[in-house]
Amino acid sequence: MKQHYLTACLAIASAAAATANAQTGNEAAAEPRIKVIVSAIGEGWLQRPNAVSDSALLLSATPGYSAAQAGGVSALPFVNGLGDDRLKIRIDGMEITSACANHMNAPLSYIDPSQVGRIEVLAGVTPVSAGGDSIGGTVTVKSTAPVFAETAEALRSTGRVTLNAGSNGETINSGISAGIASDRWSLGYSAAYARGHSYEDGNGQRVLASLYESINQSAILALRGKDQQLTLRAGVQHIPYQGFPNQYMDMTDNDGKFANLGYVGRFGWGELDGSAYWQRTNHDMGFFTPERRGMMPMVTRGRNAGYALKASLPWGDAGKLRVGHEYHTFRLDDYWPAVPGSMMMGPQTYVNINDGQRDRVALYGEAETAHNAQWTSLLGARWESVRMDAGDVQPYANNMMNATDAAAAATFNARSRRQRDGNLDLTALARFEADASTTYELAAARKTRSPNLYERYSWGRGTMAMTMTNWFGDGNGYVGNVDLKPETAYTLGFTAHWHGAGPAAWFVKLNPYYNRVQDYIDVDVLGQFHPYMRMSANGALLRFANHDAKLYGANLSWSAPVGSPSSFGSFTFTGNAAYARGKRTDGGDLYRIMPFNTLLTLEHTSGAWHNQIETKLVARKDNVDARRLEPETAGYALLNVRTAYQVRKNVRLSAGVSNLLDKAYADPLGGVYLSGLRADGGTLRPLPGHGRSIDIGLSIDL
């Protein structure tokens, strides 16, 4: 099947490329870009020589950004210590919610890296027009833009094929895209396939249940006139399987479908940007590999739909006024079919979330003002109404074995579950251009996020039921809290940017920040248990609860030419460093806070060659969340080397070695190694990181 799939995709790409007279040039899509003054820690993404299978890893070289390891295509992004649902993630304007109690189908898992045209991350002080219902920042992903012909006389065809492979886990990543267009319309198709076996750590040991397979396909139709463009995208995803070594369950199937309509237009009075979208997920969990056996089917059905309208109007002599309205609705059903012959998991279907509803309506306005040649300000306000509800639930049975869950279900069903939150966001930023090489920004914001459906409505109190709600990879069990309050973050950030002139000039950027979160959704400890009944391993039973918290830190990034260009080419030293700390105000550290880390890269360019030597240094993680029994991890250093050669204008070869020294280490955000505990016993240890991998790649523009 895999061979047939790839053959068909390549045939489609070749046929599309051959059916029209090609035009030369690299015309970008006519997509109006509105300038926003922000404290951005990541201003776009430059593809590296060796591709990855997970879009969450594309920003790994951004200071303050990190990704918590999960399945092979489902890592969870973090920005300055806040991640997952605390980030606003938009893919071509769509807001996709994880339809899984373990967040196995995180939003960024729905787009393959080969289909990404641009990805940006903005830190916690974000404009209100960049989205609400988040306190950590915004990640904006845009697919490859439609391409149009330059003139009306001839059609334009485009095509691209990428192939990448890695030795560790025998990974394969492939993508194809093809398009045909006139100067008024554009039609395109893209497909991507990724597969990997379970990877090996630095000691040569296989990390059990870390294999995966993913297929993504999408089509695009774009129409444009004078100063207007209408874009329709539709696509499907199929993940037949994906292992999660830091979870009790694996993904046995994930089917996603989406349709997205976008419009941009420029008029005499200003600019209009609108979008409407629909997305559906059918998600199954269970066990599929001999590396971790079991029988427990779990089924989730989710649906996202919404629209967004934004108008941009002139404001003063050189400013802009933006006003907007957004609506997003999410529906969720989560149930666990009975297991035939099981005394514990039957005879009824366990209903975890029944007709879960989460609806958001938002209005916002912001004014960007250029006061003079040096000073620019941005002021914005956003109001959101968030309504949530869920229906009655039921346990597997009402017998003695399920007595705890039966009592919890009765209590849950007897109470009112409808909640409505009124959330206010405020943002104020000031930017000062001191001179041609120095810029300062001071920003403050109030940001709010309402709980997700699992944080409010997961109800099971039995140990097994609680461990099935866990997107933290920590081996613990969680139960919801209907009475949770929204999180409210008060953030203060400062950015200093020093730089030279020209696109290849030196720069240094420093960004300290402080974030105080009122009603941060953390946990209270209810009890303890032994995962998989291993007496040498401990887990905690936790209930979501509001507690105040504070996060602070600083990000530093730089780039500097090394010497002058010569016959040997040019050298550039780039890097970044990030420090973050998160604490509860009543004592204790927050979970999944990345320790101090730095990335040092020496880049060399000479003609068609581009080379990199990269070192990733991560400090010991000893500020851990005691309530979650978070394990400490040792400091480590990873060495990566990469090279790429532009064979022709349209052909590029790449090669590299990740973790060249085959260092054994544990990812500080990776959680615990549950599949290893189940297979081998012993203690519950941190999830091992990837060992050495030899990677090769090829890209061809048709």
Rosetta blueprint (number, residue, H / E / L):
1 M L
2 K H
3 Q H
4 H H
5 Y H
6 L H
7 T H
8 A H
9 C H
10 L H
11 A H
12 I H
13 A H
14 S H
15 A H
16 A H
17 A H
18 A H
19 T L
20 A L
21 N L
22 A L
23 Q L
24 T L
25 G L
26 N L
27 E L
28 A L
29 A L
30 A L
31 E L
32 P L
33 R L
34 I L
35 K L
36 V L
37 I L
38 V L
39 S L
40 A L
41 I L
42 G E
43 E L
44 G L
45 W L
46 L L
47 Q L
48 R L
49 P L
50 N L
51 A L
52 V L
53 S L
54 D L
55 S H
56 A H
57 L H
58 L L
59 L L
60 S L
61 A L
62 T L
63 P L
64 G L
65 Y E
66 S E
67 A E
68 A E
69 Q L
70 A L
71 G L
72 G L
73 V L
74 S L
75 A L
76 L E
77 P E
78 F E
79 V E
80 N L
81 G L
82 L E
83 G E
84 D H
85 D H
86 R H
87 L E
88 K E
89 I E
90 R E
91 I E
92 D L
93 G L
94 M E
95 E E
96 I L
97 T L
98 S L
99 A L
100 C L
101 A L
102 N L
103 H L
104 M L
105 N L
106 A L
107 P H
108 L H
109 S H
110 Y H
111 I L
112 D L
113 P H
114 S H
115 Q H
116 V E
117 G E
118 R E
119 I E
120 E E
121 V E
122 L E
123 A L
124 G L
125 V L
126 T L
127 P L
128 V H
129 S H
130 A H
131 G L
132 G L
133 D L
134 S L
135 I L
136 G L
137 G E
138 T E
139 V E
140 T E
141 V E
142 K E
143 S E
144 T L
145 A L
146 P L
147 V L
148 F L
149 A L
150 E L
151 T L
152 A L
153 E L
154 A L
155 L L
156 R E
157 S E
158 T E
159 G E
160 R E
161 V E
162 T E
163 L E
164 N E
165 A E
166 G E
167 S L
168 N L
169 G L
170 E L
171 T E
172 I E
173 N E
174 S E
175 G E
176 I E
177 S E
178 A E
179 G E
180 I E
181 A E
182 S L
183 D L
184 R L
185 W E
186 S E
187 L E
188 G E
189 Y E
190 S E
191 A E
192 A E
193 Y E
194 A E
195 R E
196 G E
197 H L
198 S L
199 Y L
200 E E
201 D L
202 G L
203 N L
204 G L
205 Q L
206 R E
207 V L
208 L L
209 A L
210 S L
211 L L
212 Y E
213 E E
214 S E
215 I E
216 N E
217 Q E
218 S E
219 A E
220 I E
221 L E
222 A E
223 L E
224 R E
225 G E
226 K L
227 D L
228 Q E
229 Q E
230 L E
231 T E
232 L E
233 R E
234 A E
235 G E
236 V E
237 Q E
238 H E
239 I E
240 P E
241 Y E
242 Q E
243 G L
244 F L
245 P L
246 N L
247 Q L
248 Y L
249 M L
250 D E
251 M E
252 T E
253 D E
254 N E
255 D E
256 G E
257 K E
258 F E
259 A E
260 N E
261 L E
262 G E
263 Y E
264 V E
265 G E
266 R E
267 F E
268 G L
269 W L
270 G E
271 E E
272 L E
273 D E
274 G E
275 S E
276 A E
277 Y E
278 W E
279 Q E
280 R E
281 T E
282 N E
283 H E
284 D E
285 M E
286 G E
287 F L
288 F L
289 T E
290 P L
291 E L
292 R E
293 R L
294 G L
295 M L
296 M L
297 P L
298 M E
299 V E
300 T E
301 R E
302 G E
303 R E
304 N E
305 A E
306 G E
307 Y E
308 A E
309 L E
310 K E
311 A E
312 S E
313 L E
314 P E
315 W E
316 G L
317 D L
318 A L
319 G E
320 K E
321 L E
322 R E
323 V E
324 G E
325 H E
326 E E
327 Y E
328 H E
329 T E
330 F E
331 R E
332 L E
333 D E
334 D E
335 Y E
336 W E
337 P L
338 A L
339 V L
340 P L
341 G L
342 S L
343 M L
344 M L
345 M L
346 G L
347 P L
348 Q L
349 T L
350 Y E
351 V E
352 N E
353 I E
354 N E
355 D E
356 G E
357 Q E
358 R E
359 D E
360 R E
361 V E
362 A E
363 L E
364 Y E
365 G E
366 E E
367 A E
368 E E
369 T E
370 A E
371 H L
372 N L
373 A L
374 Q L
375 W E
376 T E
377 S E
378 L E
379 L E
380 G E
381 A E
382 R E
383 W E
384 E E
385 S E
386 V E
387 R E
388 M E
389 D E
390 A L
391 G L
392 D L
393 V L
394 Q E
395 P L
396 Y L
397 A L
398 N L
399 N L
400 M H
401 M H
402 N H
403 A H
404 T H
405 D H
406 A H
407 A H
408 A H
409 A H
410 A H
411 T H
412 F H
413 N H
414 A H
415 R L
416 S L
417 R L
418 R L
419 Q E
420 R E
421 D E
422 G E
423 N E
424 L E
425 D E
426 L E
427 T E
428 A E
429 L E
430 A E
431 R E
432 F E
433 E E
434 A E
435 D E
436 A L
437 S L
438 T E
439 T E
440 Y E
441 E E
442 L E
443 A E
444 A E
445 A E
446 R E
447 K E
448 T E
449 R E
450 S L
451 P L
452 N L
453 L H
454 Y H
455 E H
456 R H
457 Y H
458 S L
459 W L
460 G L
461 R L
462 G L
463 T H
464 M H
465 A H
466 M H
467 T H
468 M L
469 T L
470 N L
471 W L
472 F L
473 G L
474 D L
475 G L
476 N L
477 G E
478 Y E
479 V E
480 G L
481 N L
482 V L
483 D L
484 L L
485 K L
486 P L
487 E E
488 T E
489 A E
490 Y E
491 T E
492 L E
493 G E
494 F E
495 T E
496 A E
497 H E
498 W E
499 H E
500 G L
501 A L
502 G L
503 P L
504 A L
505 A L
506 W L
507 F E
508 V E
509 K E
510 L E
511 N E
512 P E
513 Y E
514 Y E
515 N E
516 R E
517 V E
518 Q E
519 D E
520 Y E
521 I E
522 D E
523 V E
524 D E
525 V E
526 L E
527 G E
528 Q E
529 F E
530 H L
531 P H
532 Y H
533 M H
534 R L
535 M L
536 S L
537 A L
538 N L
539 G E
540 A E
541 L E
542 L E
543 R E
544 F E
545 A E
546 N E
547 H E
548 D E
549 A E
550 K E
551 L E
552 Y E
553 G E
554 A E
555 N E
556 L E
557 S E
558 W E
559 S E
560 A E
561 P E
562 V E
563 G E
564 S E
565 P E
566 S E
567 S L
568 F L
569 G E
570 S E
571 F E
572 T E
573 F E
574 T E
575 G E
576 N E
577 A E
578 A E
579 Y E
580 A E
581 R E
582 G E
583 K E
584 R E
585 T L
586 D L
587 G L
588 G L
589 D E
590 L L
591 Y L
592 R L
593 I L
594 M L
595 P L
596 F L
597 N E
598 T E
599 L E
600 L E
601 T E
602 L E
603 E E
604 H E
605 T E
606 S E
607 G L
608 A L
609 W E
610 H E
611 N E
612 Q E
613 I E
614 E E
615 T E
616 K E
617 L E
618 V E
619 A L
620 R L
621 K E
622 D L
623 N L
624 V L
625 D L
626 A L
627 R L
628 R L
629 L L
630 E L
631 P L
632 E L
633 T E
634 A L
635 G L
636 Y E
637 A E
638 L E
639 L E
640 N E
641 V E
642 R E
643 T E
644 A E
645 Y E
646 Q E
647 V E
648 R E
649 K L
650 N L
651 V E
652 R E
653 L E
654 S E
655 A E
656 G E
657 V E
658 S E
659 N L
660 L L
661 L L
662 D L
663 K L
664 A L
665 Y L
666 A E
667 D L
668 P L
669 L L
670 G L
671 G L
672 V E
673 Y L
674 L H
675 S H
676 G H
677 L H
678 R H
679 A H
680 D H
681 G L
682 G L
683 T L
684 L L
685 R L
686 P E
687 L L
688 P E
689 G L
690 H L
691 G L
692 R L
693 S E
694 I E
695 D E
696 I E
697 G E
698 L E
699 S E
700 I E
701 D E
702 L L
